[in-house]
Amino acid sequence: MLALSLLVVWELTDHHPVVDFHLFAERNFLVGTVILSIGYLVFFGNVVVLPLWLQTNMGYTATWAGLAAAPIGLVPVFLSAVVGKNMHRVDLRAWATFSFAVFAAVSFWNSHFNTDVTFGQIVLPRLLMGFGVATFFVPLTSLTLSGIPHELLPSATGLSNFFRILAGSFGTSLSITLWDRRTDYHHSILTTHLSAFDPGATEALAGLTDPASTPAMLDRLIGQQAVLMATNDIFWLSGCFFASLMLLVWLAKPPAHPAGAAAAVAD
């Protein structure tokens, strides 16, 4: 922390800083970098949890879990070029709002999964999420770099990408940690209902034909449901974050020449 503080002070007072923190004085760069970082953090955490849940809880192999998650990249392949050519026709903040609306809707949709969900029911929301991906990176990057002088674009691009990638790494670790803790929480809550005084538990136990395997079977069922509930919690929380970013993006100013900023990004 001390070294980081010294770095910030050094770079702010140097005439030719390697990391130009003065760029954050530009409103759109500050808002855009924050939104890109938070959005990528939540998005990446969302992407990581789904295949893990499918492999550890739903019996999917790594191949099938990858196939279930892969459709998210199909739509951007065809739509990103269209968005890039036409995004100057619409306010960049509207593009980003649409992206976060798609992310939020799909996340809330995924938060209602159960253990009977089919492969097709998993693939469809991932496919639709691709529409959000196609309108996420390019418009937001253009919005972030709008208003930055041409000579500072390389520094601004590198700095915003650094924070975005750093946020993605945090998203991976935070989502897995939260997932594990919510699993333990739901497991402890579910086990409290296993008593002779709970009608649902006694009815379920009465239907078991092999009393010797009852403890192991109950532990497996409770663990499966706990992981499912934790996964749904992650998706629900992701939806809340994406919905918040829909409002945060409007703190940025509408760029005067979004097309020029996009061209600078492409260069």
N, C-alpha and C positions, 0 to 999 in steps of 0.2 A: 504493500500500500504506500509506503514511504517513497519507494522508487517510482511508482506511478505518479504520485503527487509531484515529485521533482521533475519528471518528464513533462507533465502538463505545464508547469511553471516555466521550464526551460524553453519549450516550443512556443509558448505564448509571448515570450520576451525576445526571442531570436529574430533577426531580420530575414533570415532565409531558413525557415523551419522545415524539417523533414516531414513532420506531421503537422499540417496547418490547421490548428484548432480554431483559427479565426473564421473558418468556413461556417462554423455553427452559428455565427452571427447572422447569416442569411436564413431568413425564416423558412423558406421552402426546403432548404437543405437540412435544417434541424428537424422539421416535422417529417419530411420524407424519410430521413435516415432512421428516425425513431419508429415510424410505421413499418418500414421495410424490415427492421430488426425484429420487432415484436411479431409482425405477421409471419416472418420466416421461422421464428422460434416456435410459434404455435403450430404452423403448418408442418414443420419437420417433425415435431413431437407427435403430431397426429399420424403422419405417414409411418413413423417407426413403430407405434403401438399396434396398429392393425395386423401386420404380418406376425408379430410376436404372439398376439392373441390367437390367431388362426393356427399357429404351429403348436403352441403349448396347451391350448384349451379345446380346439375344435378338431384336432387330428389331421390337420393339413400338413403335407410335406412342404419343404422349402420351395419346391417348384410350383406347387399349386397355390401357396400363399403369395408367391411372386406374381403368378398369373392373375390372382384376384386383385392385387394392388396395381398392376401394370396399366390398366385402362386409363388411369389418371393422366398418362402422357400422350394418349392418342389424339385427343382434340387439339392440344396446343401445337402439335406438328403441323396441322392444316390451318389453324386459326391465328397463330401468332403473326404470320406475315400479313394477314388481312388487317389485324388490329394495328400493326405498325404503320401500315399505309394510310389508315383512316382515322387514327386516334386524334389528329389535329381537327377533325370535324366536330368532336365532342370534348367537353371539359374533361381534362385528365382526372379530376377528382371524381367525376361521374363514373369513369372507367374503373377506378380503384374501388368505388363504392359498390359497383356491380360485382366485382371480384370478391369482396368480403361478404357480400350478401349471399353469393353462391357457396362460399366456404362455410358460412354460418348455417345456412339451410341444410347442407349436406352433413355437417357435424351434428346438428340436432336430430337429423334423420338417423344417423348412425347410433345415436345415444339410446335408441329404442330397439337395438338388436337383442335377440335371445339365442339360446343354444340350438334352436331349430332353424336358424337362418340358413338359406340356401346359397350356393355359389353365385347364382344369378342375382340374388338380392344384395349381395356384397359388391358385385361388379358394377351394377347400375349406378349407385351413388358415386363410385369412384370415377366412372365415365363422365358423369355430369360435373364432377368437381374439376374436370379438365377445362371447362369453360371459365372457371375462376382463375386457373393457372395462366391461361392465355391472356387474361386482362390484368394480371397482377404485376409481373416483373417489368415489362416494357413501359407501361404508362407511369408506374410509380418511380421508376428510375428516371424517366424523362421529367417528371414533376420535381424530383429531388435535385436535379442538375439545372433546372430552369433558373435563370438569373445569375448563374456562375460565369464569370469572365472566361473567355476561351482558353487563356493561358493557365487557368487554375483547374480546368476540367480533369486533367490526368490525376491531380492530387485529390480532387473531390470524388472522382470515381473510385479511386483506390481506398479512400477513407470510408466511404459508404459501403463498399463491398466487404471491407474488413469487419465492420460492425455487423453486417448481415451474416457473414460466415461464422463469426464468433457467436452470434445469437443462435444460429442453427446448432452449434455444438452444445450450447447450454440447453437448447430445446430437447436434444436427445437424452441428456443426463437427467434433466428435471422431470421429463415425462415418464421415464422408467422408474425413477425414485417415487414419484407420486403414485404411479400405477401399483408398485409394490406395497406402498403404505395403505392405499385404499383397499387393496386386496386383503391385507391383514385386518383392516378395520371391519370390512364386510364379513370376513370369516368369523371374527369374534362376535359380531352381532347375530349372525345366523346360528351360531352354536348355542346362544342363550335360549333359543326357542326349542332346543332338544331336551325336553323334560316330560315327565309323566303327566304334567298338568296342562300341556299344550295339546289341544284336540287334533290339530293338523299333524303334529309329529307322531302322536300315538296311532292315528289312522294309517299313516304311511308305514310305520314300523310293523303294524299288524299284517300288512300285505306282503312282507318279506318271507320267503319260504325257507331261507337258510340263515338261521340266527347266528351261526358261527362267523359268517362273513359280513354281518351287519355293521360293525364299527368301521371296517375298511371301506365298505360301500358308502356309508354316510359321510365319511371324511372326504371321499372322492367327489361325491355330489356337492357337498358344501364348498369344497375348493373350487369346483367348476363354476358354481354360481357366484362365488366371491370374485373370481377373476372376471367374469362377465360383467358384474356390477361395477367393478373398478374400471373396466374398459369403457363402459357407458358413461361413467363419471368424467373420464378424460375427454371423450367426445363432447359431452355437454359443456364442460368448462371451455373447450376450444371454441364452441359455438358462441359462448358469451364474449370471449375475447374478440372474435371476428366481428361480432355485432358492435362492440365498442369501437373498433377501428373504423367502421363505417362512418361514425361521427367524428372521430379524430382527424380523418383525412381532410375534412372541410376547414381545419385550422390553417391549411396552406393557402397561399394566394394563387389565383388562376394565372398560369404563366402566359406572358404576352406572345411568345413564339414557341409553343410546344414542339412543333415540327423540327425547328432548329436544334432544340435540345436533344431530340431523338436522333437526329443525324450525328450530333456530337458523340452520343453514346455508341452509335454504330461504328464511328471512326475509331 
